[in-house]
Amino acid sequence: MASHRRPKQPSRTRVTVLTTAAAAAVALSANAANAAPSEKLGKDEVKAKVDKLYEQAEQATEKYNGAKEKQQKLQKEVSTIQDNVARGQEELNKLRDGLGSLATAQYRSGGIDASVQLFLSSDPDDYLDKASTLDQLSSQQVDALKKIQDKQRELAQERAEATEKLKDLSATRTELGNKKKEVQGKLAEAQKLLNTLTAKEKQQLAEQQQRANRSSSERVDLGDTPPASGRASAAFAAAQSQIGKPYVYGATGPSSFDCSGLTSWAYAQAGVSIPRTSEAQAGIGTRIGMSDLKVGDLVFFYGDLHHVGLYAGNGQVLHAPHTGAVVRYEAIGNMPFQFGVRV
């Protein structure tokens, strides 16, 4: 006899789980379908993001340059102080030897008393504080002891200064390392974005960059704007001789440059020493507006002044732009101009 039992129905709980899972799968599929196109950025979007990362890398580069300059300055100061301490210790030893000779001579003559006590004392300050004993010393011994006191105080001060400088140097080295990592991180992020492009898109961007770089090696109309001064003219001529050299963060030439590395190098060739970083360079000389710019003037860009170049005349700037570019001319209007400085 055939069975007419009804098929077992799935439980309400199982139906709910299955329905929820199916709905989630559909939702994920839909989201994936919608997200897929946005994950692949177009060439222009990638370029815009990369340019922004290069700008951020340059900001970090100028901070890196500042920390590096401070490190070098502190190292020199610490070295000088340590040399002074070493020389001072030698002088102190000679003074003590001299005082010892006096005490020895006095001992031989039978009048040691306070002199021997003085010589053996580990704390001349304490001994001199006892005014009653001064009468027992010769004027020569008193002078020698006071010189020892002065030298001891001087050495203690210099050692304390060296300790503080070394702490500052340690903190600066840490800052230098952090800024270097920040720069490298921005550049790595930019490269990662560039790697998402197709071979054709990469080629198009490369050709675009090459055209911008080539424009500097071709004749650029710089007009007839006069130089700001003889030294500005010499600095500008030096910078011109570096057209085509690559941008490398932290570089000061002559094989590669960053923005402030180029300007400080150029003025050094003209016999003028200017600060290393763009921010520091902005604080020297005479500040001027765009209408007053002359060839060789320093020109600063962006609100935090993290980029600097040399005015070339006819609305053109000669500068080291960013990673992937070379020293070249560029229209001053391509960047947010802040002000110029006449050195």
Buried (B, 14 or more C-beta within 10 A) or exposed (E): EEEEEEEEEEEEEEEEEEEEEEEEEEEEEEEEEEEEEEEEBEBEEBBEBBEEBBBBBBBBBBBBBBBBBBBEEBBEBBEEBBEBBEEBBEBBEEBBEBBBEBBBEBBEEEEBEBBBEBBEBEEBEEBBEEEEBBEEBEEEBBEBBEBBBEBBEBBEEBBEBBEEBBEBBEEBBEBBEBBBEBBBBBBEBBEEBBEEBEEEBBEBBEEEBEEBBEEBEEEBEBEEBEBBBEBBBBBBBBBBEBBEBBBBBBBBBEEBBBBBBBBBBBBBBBEBEBBBBBBBBBEBBEBBEBEEBBBBBBBBBBEEBBBBBBBBBBBBBBBBBBBBBBBBBBEBEEBEBBBBBBB
